Amino acid sequence: MRAMLLMAAISGCTGSPNSAVARQVCIPGTPSVDAAVYSALTTTSWFDSGGCGPTGDPLPPTCNRLQLGADGSYTWTAFSDYPERMQSGSWNFRARDATTGVVCLDDGSVVDFALTPTGDLRWGQLGLLSARDSRQKYVNQDYFIVELP
């Protein structure tokens, strides 16, 4: 089943005129590398740890959350004191090696990524996103609390 989902995820981006370019970029690569990168990208949801918590500033920072689903769907949200991004659709990827590559979104966007040695995700110009810790409980769309053992 997982192999079928992987094939569905790497079969191509569709949805906009730019998707033709994305389909040419996000093509299957080395199966063993693609499987490892796919697993790392879909194992967790990602969030901007610097923007997703209380800072004491008068206005809240932008909190980005990204979920790349194993079924080939994605959700990317950004909230501050208002919703800045509420995007979802299908995604695909092309691994350059075991830790870097590009993700193609169905709107034609191609986003550079890198998996870091610390388990974080560098996501295009947005920067570093942290893996969601299983101890985190979300208070609302913008903030979370951490329950320690």
Rosetta blueprint (number, residue, H / E / L):
1 M L
2 R H
3 A H
4 M H
5 L H
6 L H
7 M H
8 A H
9 A H
10 I L
11 S L
12 G L
13 C L
14 T L
15 G L
16 S L
17 P L
18 N L
19 S H
20 A H
21 V H
22 A H
23 R H
24 Q H
25 V H
26 C L
27 I L
28 P L
29 G L
30 T L
31 P H
32 S H
33 V H
34 D H
35 A H
36 A H
37 V H
38 Y H
39 S H
40 A H
41 L H
42 T H
43 T L
44 T L
45 S E
46 W E
47 F E
48 D L
49 S L
50 G L
51 G L
52 C L
53 G L
54 P L
55 T L
56 G L
57 D L
58 P L
59 L L
60 P L
61 P L
62 T L
63 C E
64 N E
65 R E
66 L E
67 Q E
68 L E
69 G L
70 A L
71 D L
72 G L
73 S E
74 Y E
75 T E
76 W E
77 T E
78 A E
79 F E
80 S L
81 D L
82 Y L
83 P E
84 E E
85 R E
86 M E
87 Q E
88 S E
89 G E
90 S E
91 W E
92 N E
93 F E
94 R E
95 A E
96 R L
97 D L
98 A L
99 T L
100 T E
101 G E
102 V E
103 V E
104 C E
105 L E
106 D L
107 D L
108 G L
109 S L
110 V E
111 V E
112 D E
113 F E
114 A E
115 L E
116 T L
117 P L
118 T L
119 G L
120 D L
121 L E
122 R E
123 W E
124 G H
125 Q H
126 L H
127 G E
128 L E
129 L E
130 S E
131 A E
132 R L
133 D L
134 S L
135 R L
136 Q E
137 K E
138 Y E
139 V L
140 N L
141 Q L
142 D L
143 Y L
144 F E
145 I E
146 V E
147 E L
148 L L
149 P L
